[in-house]
């Protein structure tokens, strides 16, 4: 979401004749797009303040921030405004989500289909920083997708805090939207994030199964494998219910690659409760996990609980889960050896092309060919590693 917001903000300022610079010391204006979901991100913003004081230009802080923090932040930045307030700030009549972005992530395009959240997980600030759920119309989303396709983008991500609760004013739901975007003319992959297990329906699974452009990759946040911790998090499902959803998905969509989100060290999480999470990662065989150490977010319900798991213990638990994911990933990656796969080349680094498979595996490719970024290439996998693959262009 932050990438998408930044691209829209950049578009507005480019229309005001601003141009990007790589040298912050020469900037007339510096815009920081903050995410306050994790304390580490907030800390990084405060760490930038001394550098900002060295520049002569103005500074703007935007993104996700709590009202309680706003007054303090206003003392450090010239302006503190929400992303949705930029059109008004620049006296533009545009509605923020309908601004054509200054795309900067070729060949991957991001389309926000909704914003906000109604779930109120006890650890999360999103309902307080972005408000309640608001879904864009199918027509607006399709228009943006067609624009990306016309510009040659090959991977389209539909974004939202909870995409599968999408529901526009004409009562069209997420499975319907997914099928509509899938049916657009063009050669592209379609992905989405993030989903909530409670809203993952059979209708959505069928839509994924029958939509050829929808990639065989899914991020489905679990957060914890222990039912008591899930309840304290206000996650309205048990691990057993989550597992049944995953079983349905795997049954209908063969070889799907699964990733998840996990929080370690949630207040009162015992070593035994943590072990339930470790066991869950082994059982479901996630190939990727975004693991966060719990950090208190002021204003949330969890902030009222005692953060009684030490940082040292949180790090230990994180390392254990990373090792499980590493093993799971390596087992799957070995199956690619000597096989031919389609890779979307998205960048070049240190003389190597980098790309992704349909199921979101990273592939490094050595090639003397030029202008491969943004192209689908047939690649033979010649080496498998825990966190990626090495391929050779046929």
N, C-alpha and C positions, 0 to 999 in steps of 0.2 A: 504493500500500500504506500509506503514512504517513497519508493521509486516512482510510482505512478503520480503521487502528489507533487513530487519535485519536478517532474516533467511538465505538469500543468502550470506550476508556478513559473518555471523557466520560460514557457511560452508567453505568459502574460508580460514578463519583463522584456523579452525580446521585442515584443510589439511596442514597448516604450523606448526602443533603441538601445537597450542594454546588450552587451556582448560578454560572453564568458571569458574569464581569464584563469590561467593555471597558477598565477602568482598572486597569492592572497594579499601580499603587501601593497600591490598596485590596485587593488579593488576599490571601486567607489561604493560598492554595496556588497555585503556578505550576508547570505541567508543560510541559517542553520535549521535543518529539518530534524527535529528531535523525536525520538520514540521513548516514552517513559514506562513501557511495559516492564523493562528490567532496570534495576538501579545502576548497573554498569553503564548503560547507555546515557543515563542522566549524568553520571559522574564524568563521562567523557566530554559532555557539553560544558560543564563547569571547568574542565581542564583546558578548554579552548579559549576561555575568557582572557587570560593574560596575552595571548597572541592577538586577539581581536583589538586589544587596547593599543597595539602597535600600529594598526592601520589608520589611515586618515578618513576612510569612508564610513558610511553608516552600517549598522548591523540589525538584522531582523531574526528573531527566533520564531519558528513555527513548528507545527507537528502536534504531537500528543503531550499535553501537560495539564496538570491538575490546577484548579482555581486557587487552591491554597499555596501553590508554588508561584503563581503568576506575579504576585507583588514583588517577590524577591528577584525573579527573573527580569522584571521591568527595570530594576536597578542596574542590571548588567548589560542589557541590550537597548538599543534605541527604540525598537518596536517589538512587541510580543503579540502575535496575532495567530488565529487558527487558519488552516489552509483555506477553508470555505470563505474566509473574510477577505481574501486577496482581491477578488474582483471589486469589492466596495472600496478597499484601500487604494486601488488604482483608478477608481471611478469608471470601472468597466461594467457594462450591463450583463455580462456573461454569467451564467450559473456555473459554479466551479467545476462540477463533474462533466459539464458539456464543453469545456474548453478543449480545443484540439491540442494535445501535448506536444512539446518539443522533444520528440522521440530521440533517445540517446542510448538505446540498449539493443540495437540491431544485432542479430535477426530475431530477437525475442521481444514481443510486445505485451504490455500489461494493460488490462481493461478492468477498472473497478466496476463491479455490477451492483454493489451495495456498500453501505457504510454503517458504522454503529453496531451495537449488539444489545440483545435483550436478555442474555443468559445470566449475567451477574455471578460469574465464577468468583469465589471469595478472594482469590489472589489477584484478580485482573482489574486494571484501571480503565479499560476500553469503554465500558458503558458511561463512565464519568468524563472521559476526554473526548469521545466521538459521539456520545449520545445514543439514542435508541435507533433501532434498525430502520434504514431507509433504502428502498430498492429503486434503481433506475428502470426506465421502461425498456422493453425488448428492442423497440425501434432505435433508441439512443445507443444501445450496446451494439446492435447489428451495424449501425452506421459507422461506429468506431472500428469494429472488426473489419468491415469492408475497406476502410481507409488503410488499415495496417496491411491487409492482403495486397491492395493496390501498390503499396510502397515496397512490397517484396518480403515482408516479415513472414517467417516460417514456423514460428512457435507462438501461440497466443495463450496467455494465462488469464482466466477469469478470476478476479480477486474479490475478497470480502472477509470480514471477521468471521462470518459463518455463511459461506456461499449457499449451502443447501437449505437455508431457510429463506432464500430469495423468493419474493412474491410481489409482483408489480401491481399497479392500480387496476389493471385489467385481469387480475387474478391468474396470471401465468406464473408457473412455478419453475424451479431450477431445472428439473428434467426436461421440461418443455423448452427452456432457453438453450440448454445444452444441445438438444436436437436441432434447433433453429440455426445456431452458429455452426454446428457440424455440417449442415446442408449447404452452407455458402460455397460458391465456386472458388477453387483455389487449391494449391498444394501446401498444406500446413498441418502441424500437429496442434491439438487442443488439450490444454491442461487447466486445472483449477485448484485453488487453495483459499481458505482453509475450511475443512468440513467439521461438523459436530456429529458425533456418533448417534445422538438422539434423533437427528433428522435424516439419517441415512436410510432411505426407504428402498423397497423392492423396485419401485418405479424408477428411482435414480440408477440402480444397478442395471436395470434393463436398458435404460437410455445410454449408459456407458458401453454396455455390451454391443448394442446395435449401431453405435456411432463410430464409423471407421476412423475418423480423425482424432477421436479421444484416445490419448495415450494410455498405455498400460502402466500407469504410475498413479499412486494415490497417497496423499498425506492424510492420516486419520488420527488426530491427537487422542492419546490415551490418558496422559498426565500421571496416572498411578495405577498399579495393578492390585491395590488393596482397597476393598470396598469401604472400609471405615474412613480412609483418607479421601477417597472419591466423594464421600458424603460431606466431609468437612470442606472440600473444595467446591461444593454445590455442583458437582457433575452428576446429572440425574440418570445414571446407569450403573450397573454393577460390572465387574470384569467379565462375568459369565455372559451378560447381555452383549457386551462389546465383542466378545469372542464369537458369539453366534452371528453377529453382523459381518465380521471378517470371514467366517466360514461361508456365508451366503455370497460374499463378493468373490472369494477364491473359487467357489463352485461354478459361478457364471462367467468369470473372466480369468481364463487360464494364464498362468505365468505372470500375473500382475505383481509389480514391485511395490512393496508397502514401506512407508516411513511413518514416523509418529513424533509426538512431542511429549516430553517427560519432565516433571519437576521433581528434583531430589531434595530431601531435607525440609519438606513442608512441616510446619509446626506440629510437634508431637509425633512425627513419623518415627517409629521404632525400627530397630535393625530387622526385626521379623517382618514388619510391614514393608520395609524396603525390599526384602528378599522376595516378596510377592511380585513386586515390579520387575525384579531381575528374572524371576521365573516366567513372567508374562512375555518378556522380550525373547526368551529362548523358545517359548511355546509357539508364539505367533510368527517367529522368524523374521522380524523386521530387519530390513537391509540398511536402514538409515534412521537416525533419531536425532532430533534437536533437543538436547538435554540442557536444562537450566537448573542452576542452584537457586533454591528459593531465596528471594529477597523481599523484604517487607515493602509494600506499596501503600503509603499513607492514604487513608480514606476508604480502603477496602475492608471487608469484614475480617479477612485473615490478619490484618494489622492489629486486631484486638486480641489475637492469640499470642502466646509467648513463643518467640523464635528460639527454641531450645535445642536446635541441632547445630553443633559447632561448624564453622567454616571448614575446618580440617576434615570433619566427618562428611560434609557435603561433597568435598573434593574427592574423598575416597569412594563414595557411592557413585559419583559421576564417572570415575575411572573404571569401576566395575562394569557399569552399563556400556561404556564405550568399548570395552574389550568384548562384550557379548555381541554388540552390533558389528564389530570388526570381524568376528568369526562368522556370523551370519552372512555378512556381505561377501566374504571370501569364498564361502561355500557356493553361493550363487554365481559369483564372478568366474569361478573355475569352469562353469558350464558353458561359458562363451568361447573358451579356448578353441582355436581353429575353425570357428564358425564365422559366417559372413553376416554382418549387421549393417543397418542403415544408421548413419551418424549425421546429425546436423552440426556443421562446423560453426562455432560461435565466436572464436577468438584465436589469437596466435600469441604464444609466449615462449621466450628463449628459443626461438626457431622451431617450436613445435606447435602444430595446430591442436586446439582443444575443442572437443565437441561432446554432445550428449546423444545417447541412444534414446529410442522411444520411451523406454522404461527408466530413463533418467540416470543411466550409468555414464560416468565421465570417461572419455576415451582420449588418449594422447596419440597423435599421429605425426610421424616424420615424413615430410614430403617436400619436394622442390617445386611442386606446382604452385601457381600463384592464383590469387583471387578466389579462394575456396570458402571464405567466410560468408555465411548465409546460404550455403548449398547443402543439399542432402547427398551424401557420398556413401558408396558401398565400401565397407572396410572389413578386412579379415583380421580377427583378433589373434595376435601372436603371443601375448603374455597377459596373465591375470594377476592382479594384486588385490589386497584387501579393500582398498578405497578407489580402485579404478582399473581401467584396461588400457593396453597398448595395442594399437592397430596398424595395419599396413593397407594402403590403398591398392586395390586390385588393378 
